[in-house]
Every structure is written in C-alpha cells, then in structure tokens.
Amino acid sequence: MGVFKVDWVIEGEVPFTSPNCRQAGTLHLGNTFEEITAAQQTTWNGRSPEKPFVLLAQQSLFDSTRSPTKDKNVVWGYCHVPNGSTKDMTEAIERQVERFAPGFRERILAKHTFNTLQLEEHNPNYVGGDINGGVIDLAQLYTRPALRWSPYRTSAKGLYICSSSTPPGSGVHGMCGYHAAKRALKDIFNIKL
Ligand SMILES: Cc1cc2nc3c(=O)[nH]c(=O)nc-3n(C[C@H](O)[C@H](O)[C@H](O)COP(=O)(O)OP(=O)(O)OC[C@H]3O[C@@H](n4cnc5c(N)ncnc54)[C@H](O)[C@@H]3O)c2cc1C
C-alpha cells in the first residue's frame, strides 16, 4: 500500500481527550481492533476507507528543535491508501484526529500534503507511495530483493546491498546494514562476527 501524509503547524498542542495521548510521541489512531482491520482491509482491496487508521506524530512536544516557538507545534499524520492513489485524504485524516481530539481543526495554522506520487518524487525509494519498499509478507521478509543464498551480495563481486530492500525489511532498526556489513566482512576478510 501507499501512504498519504499531512504535515501541520498548530497553535498549542493536539487537544486529545485522553491525557495519556498528550504524552505520546507517536499515536496510532484506530479506535478498535475491528475498525483498524476494516480500514486496512478496505485499502488493501484498492479502496480508500472512510475512517482511515492514522499514524500521528507530535515530536516537537518533546524535541524543541522541531519547532521554533513553544506555543506552536509541528505534527504529522499519515494513513495507508492503495498503491499509486492520488486521492486527497486530508479531510478523512483530520476527521479521524478530530474524533480523539475535538477542536484540533481550529488549531491548524498551516498544512502541507503529500500524495503517493509526490512522496515518490520526494524519495524514489517510495514506489507508489510505499514507505516499506514493497509488501512485507513472510516470504519477502527473507528473500528481498531476490531469492538467493545471501540477499546482501550482488552479482558484482565486492558490491553489497542493504536498505529496506533487503531482510528484515523496512524500519529504522539498522539491521539490514548490520547484516550486509557482516556478510562483507566474512567474504572479504573472513571475519566472523
Ligand atoms: C512518514 C514516515 C513514517 C515512518 N515511520 C516509521 C516508524 O515509525 N518506524 C520505522 O521503523 N519506520 C518508519 N518509516 C519507515 C522508515 O523510514 C524506512 O523504512 C527507512 O527509512 C528505510 O531506510 P532505507 O535506508 O532503506 O531508505 P530511505 O531512508 O528511503 O533512504 C533512501 C535514500 O536514497 C535516495 N534515493 C532513492 N533512489 C535514488 C536514486 N535513484 N538516486 C539517488 N538517490 C536515491 C533517497 O532520496 C533517500 O535519501 C516511516 C517512513 C515514513 C515516510
């Protein structure tokens, strides 16, 4: 799936009803498990959900370098959309935030949006707006980018590949680079970590 992302500048904080939500850097706005499943299944089937599962980040509350003033904050949120979709999900995303933080809309000072194609333009790694470098199913977890003995070797001797295109896939865990470096050390210097 692709993602549609909105960046906001807001007056004050996101007015979450729950005090716990005001203390979290990242929130998953889905309400119930059933609602999240329905939204994700609808998207996977190629349609845009009315109540999208929204991932929302409010890092400037905890990292002052993200916002020049204390009374204004930067917030971003995204939801999944069918790969390559250009549908504008701003309204649906803001409606979902508003459910858990009534009054959020009135605090918006500025916003910027990215549809899937704009995301891909920004980072060619996000094909069709997919921030995960392709579907991560069980097979893809071990065989990306291709089914071969070591996924970190390439056909050019001495040239290795890491990134979310290799196991264990996307995320900021750093393990793709770790495994690729391990492979290279073993091949070139016979060093086993
Ligand atoms: C909004 C958002 C939220 C996310 N949230 C999380 C999260 O909470 N937790 C988490 O673990 N992961 C998250 N991710 C995913 C995570 O950021 C990626 O999985 C991770 O950054 C992938 O790392 P990478 O090094 O493989 O690729 P990237 O970080 O995408 O780096 C690839 C680089 O290569 C450049 N590039 C691509 N093609 C070319 C080309 N042809 N020529 C030159 N340069 C090129 C790109 O510009 C980019 O700088 C999120 C991603 C996004 C977009």
The ligand as a MOL file (V3000), in Angstrom:
LIG
                    3D

  0  0  0     0  0            999 V3000
M  V30 BEGIN CTAB
M  V30 COUNTS 53 58 0 0 0
M  V30 BEGIN ATOM
M  V30 1 C 6.2080 9.2550 7.2050 0
M  V30 2 C 7.0160 8.0280 7.5250 0
M  V30 3 C 6.9230 7.4620 8.7800 0
M  V30 4 C 7.6630 6.3340 9.0980 0
M  V30 5 N 7.5790 5.8400 10.3640 0
M  V30 6 C 8.3770 4.8440 10.7290 0
M  V30 7 C 8.4030 4.4120 12.0950 0
M  V30 8 O 7.7150 4.9510 12.9560 0
M  V30 9 N 9.2020 3.3780 12.4260 0
M  V30 10 C 10.0130 2.7720 11.4920 0
M  V30 11 O 10.7450 1.8590 11.8500 0
M  V30 12 N 9.9960 3.1390 10.1930 0
M  V30 13 C 9.2160 4.1670 9.7940 0
M  V30 14 N 9.2120 4.5830 8.4970 0
M  V30 15 C 9.9570 3.7810 7.5070 0
M  V30 16 C 11.4330 4.0760 7.5040 0
M  V30 17 O 11.6420 5.4800 7.4480 0
M  V30 18 C 12.0560 3.4080 6.2550 0
M  V30 19 O 11.7500 2.0380 6.2620 0
M  V30 20 C 13.5620 3.5750 6.2700 0
M  V30 21 O 13.8940 4.9560 6.2350 0
M  V30 22 C 14.1710 2.8910 5.0590 0
M  V30 23 O 15.5530 3.1340 5.0690 0
M  V30 24 P 16.3880 2.9830 3.7490 0
M  V30 25 O 17.7820 3.3630 4.0960 0
M  V30 26 O 16.1350 1.6560 3.1350 0
M  V30 27 O 15.7690 4.0280 2.6990 0
M  V30 28 P 15.4920 5.5790 2.7730 0
M  V30 29 O 15.5340 6.1090 4.1630 0
M  V30 30 O 14.2540 5.7490 1.9410 0
M  V30 31 O 16.7500 6.1750 2.0290 0
M  V30 32 C 16.9380 6.0270 0.6280 0
M  V30 33 C 17.7220 7.2420 0.1310 0
M  V30 34 O 18.1080 7.0140 -1.2040 0
M  V30 35 C 17.7310 8.1370 -2.0180 0
M  V30 36 N 17.4550 7.6060 -3.3690 0
M  V30 37 C 16.4960 6.7480 -3.7520 0
M  V30 38 N 16.6000 6.4790 -5.0760 0
M  V30 39 C 17.6500 7.1720 -5.5250 0
M  V30 40 C 18.2770 7.2920 -6.7760 0
M  V30 41 N 17.8500 6.6240 -7.8610 0
M  V30 42 N 19.3610 8.0800 -6.8810 0
M  V30 43 C 19.8350 8.7410 -5.7640 0
M  V30 44 N 19.2760 8.6650 -4.5490 0
M  V30 45 C 18.2110 7.8930 -4.4270 0
M  V30 46 C 16.5330 8.7370 -1.3480 0
M  V30 47 O 16.3800 10.1020 -1.6640 0
M  V30 48 C 16.8680 8.5120 0.1580 0
M  V30 49 O 17.6480 9.5620 0.6760 0
M  V30 50 C 8.4900 5.7160 8.1250 0
M  V30 51 C 8.5870 6.2860 6.8520 0
M  V30 52 C 7.8650 7.4390 6.5560 0
M  V30 53 C 7.9850 8.0480 5.1860 0
M  V30 END ATOM
M  V30 BEGIN BOND
M  V30 1 1 1 2
M  V30 2 1 2 3
M  V30 3 2 2 52
M  V30 4 2 3 4
M  V30 5 1 4 5
M  V30 6 1 4 50
M  V30 7 2 5 6
M  V30 8 1 6 7
M  V30 9 1 6 13
M  V30 10 2 7 8
M  V30 11 1 7 9
M  V30 12 1 9 10
M  V30 13 2 10 11
M  V30 14 1 10 12
M  V30 15 2 12 13
M  V30 16 1 13 14
M  V30 17 1 14 15
M  V30 18 1 14 50
M  V30 19 1 15 16
M  V30 20 1 16 17
M  V30 21 1 16 18
M  V30 22 1 18 19
M  V30 23 1 18 20
M  V30 24 1 20 21
M  V30 25 1 20 22
M  V30 26 1 22 23
M  V30 27 1 23 24
M  V30 28 2 24 25
M  V30 29 1 24 26
M  V30 30 1 24 27
M  V30 31 1 27 28
M  V30 32 2 28 29
M  V30 33 1 28 30
M  V30 34 1 28 31
M  V30 35 1 31 32
M  V30 36 1 32 33
M  V30 37 1 33 34
M  V30 38 1 33 48
M  V30 39 1 34 35
M  V30 40 1 35 36
M  V30 41 1 35 46
M  V30 42 1 36 37
M  V30 43 1 36 45
M  V30 44 2 37 38
M  V30 45 1 38 39
M  V30 46 1 39 40
M  V30 47 2 39 45
M  V30 48 1 40 41
M  V30 49 2 40 42
M  V30 50 1 42 43
M  V30 51 2 43 44
M  V30 52 1 44 45
M  V30 53 1 46 47
M  V30 54 1 46 48
M  V30 55 1 48 49
M  V30 56 2 50 51
M  V30 57 1 51 52
M  V30 58 1 52 53
M  V30 END BOND
M  V30 END CTAB
M  END
